[in-house]
Each structure stands twice: as structure tokens, then as C-alpha cells.
Amino acid sequence: MPNHPKFIQFFGGPLDGHRQDLSARKKPLPTLLHLEISRNTYRLLGNQPLKPDAPTTSLAIYELRTVNGVDRYGFVAAKKPAQKRTADR
């Protein structure tokens, strides 16, 4: 049986220092993460109630890396959020 980590830590970018619990995860970790960042991202991480007025401010990209035998997500880049298209009238 493979040894699965109980958590993974994020380094750099907007989630620097965040540790994500993996104890219930059954699937392999994705190589790349594209995460929408908003004020609600930080509310969620701080166990605070979410608010409806939290538009996406950026897209953070993290890559799964192994450092000294330990998997972690390292910050790669941040991009502006995609513009939502409205239907032509």
C-alpha cells in the first residue's frame, strides 16, 4: 500500500503557507491546479462565512513538485480572471 501524505502545503503566491488536509483523498493529486482567487478564498480558509459579493480577482496556478521526497504545490503564476461574456441581444 503506498504511503499517502496526510496534508500538502502550498508555497508562494496567494495560498503561501496553506496546508490542505488529504486524509480522506483517494485519487492522485493533479499535476497542475488552476484556482480562482477571491475574498471568499480567504474566508473559506479562515472558516468564515462566504459572501455573495466576492468576484474572482485572479487565477493562481500551482504545480505539484517533490522537494526532498515531499510533495507540495509551488506557485507558478497568476493571471487576470477571464472576462465573462454576455449574450448578444
C-alpha positions as CSV (number, residue, x, y, z in Angstrom):
1,M,0.0,0.0,0.0
2,P,1.5,3.4,-1.0
3,N,2.3,5.9,1.7
4,H,-0.1,8.9,1.2
5,P,0.6,12.2,2.9
6,K,-2.0,13.5,5.4
7,F,-1.6,17.0,4.0
8,I,0.0,19.0,1.3
9,Q,1.5,22.5,1.7
10,F,1.3,25.4,-0.7
11,F,4.4,27.6,-1.3
12,G,4.4,31.1,-2.8
13,G,1.5,33.0,-4.3
14,P,-1.8,33.8,-2.6
15,L,-2.0,30.5,-0.8
16,D,1.5,30.6,0.6
17,G,1.7,28.5,3.8
18,H,-1.7,26.9,3.4
19,R,-1.8,23.2,4.4
20,Q,-4.6,21.2,2.7
21,D,-5.9,18.1,4.5
22,L,-5.6,15.0,2.3
23,S,-6.6,12.3,4.9
24,A,-9.8,11.4,3.0
25,R,-8.5,11.8,-0.5
26,K,-8.4,8.6,-2.6
27,K,-7.4,9.9,-6.0
28,P,-3.9,11.0,-7.1
29,L,-3.1,14.7,-6.8
30,P,-3.4,16.7,-10.1
31,T,-0.1,18.0,-11.5
32,L,-1.4,21.5,-12.1
33,L,-4.0,23.4,-10.2
34,H,-5.8,26.5,-11.6
35,L,-7.5,28.2,-8.7
36,E,-9.9,31.1,-8.8
37,I,-8.9,33.6,-6.1
38,S,-11.4,35.9,-4.4
39,R,-12.1,37.3,-1.0
40,N,-14.2,34.2,-0.4
41,T,-11.0,32.1,-0.9
42,Y,-9.5,33.6,2.3
43,R,-12.9,33.5,4.1
44,L,-13.1,29.8,3.3
45,L,-9.5,29.1,4.5
46,G,-10.3,31.1,7.7
47,N,-13.5,29.2,8.4
48,Q,-15.5,32.4,7.9
49,P,-18.9,32.7,6.2
50,L,-18.8,33.3,2.5
51,K,-20.3,36.4,0.9
52,P,-22.1,36.7,-2.5
53,D,-20.2,39.9,-3.4
54,A,-16.8,38.3,-4.0
55,P,-15.8,38.3,-7.6
56,T,-12.8,36.4,-8.8
57,T,-9.7,38.7,-8.7
58,S,-7.1,36.4,-10.2
59,L,-6.4,32.8,-11.3
60,A,-3.5,31.3,-9.4
61,I,-1.6,28.4,-11.0
62,Y,0.2,25.9,-8.8
63,E,2.4,22.9,-9.9
64,L,2.9,19.7,-7.9
65,R,6.6,19.4,-7.0
66,T,8.5,16.9,-5.0
67,V,11.2,18.5,-2.7
68,N,13.3,16.3,-0.5
69,G,10.8,13.4,-1.1
70,V,7.8,15.5,0.0
71,D,5.1,16.6,-2.4
72,R,4.0,20.2,-2.3
73,Y,2.3,22.8,-4.6
74,G,4.6,25.5,-5.8
75,F,3.3,28.8,-7.2
76,V,3.8,29.2,-10.9
77,A,1.9,32.3,-12.0
78,A,-1.1,34.5,-11.5
79,K,-3.4,35.6,-14.3
80,K,-6.3,38.0,-14.6
81,P,-9.6,36.3,-14.5
82,A,-11.3,35.5,-17.8
83,Q,-13.9,38.1,-18.7
84,K,-17.5,36.7,-18.6
85,R,-19.2,37.0,-21.9
86,T,-22.7,38.2,-22.1
87,A,-25.1,37.1,-24.8
88,D,-25.6,39.4,-27.7
89,R,-29.1,41.0,-27.7
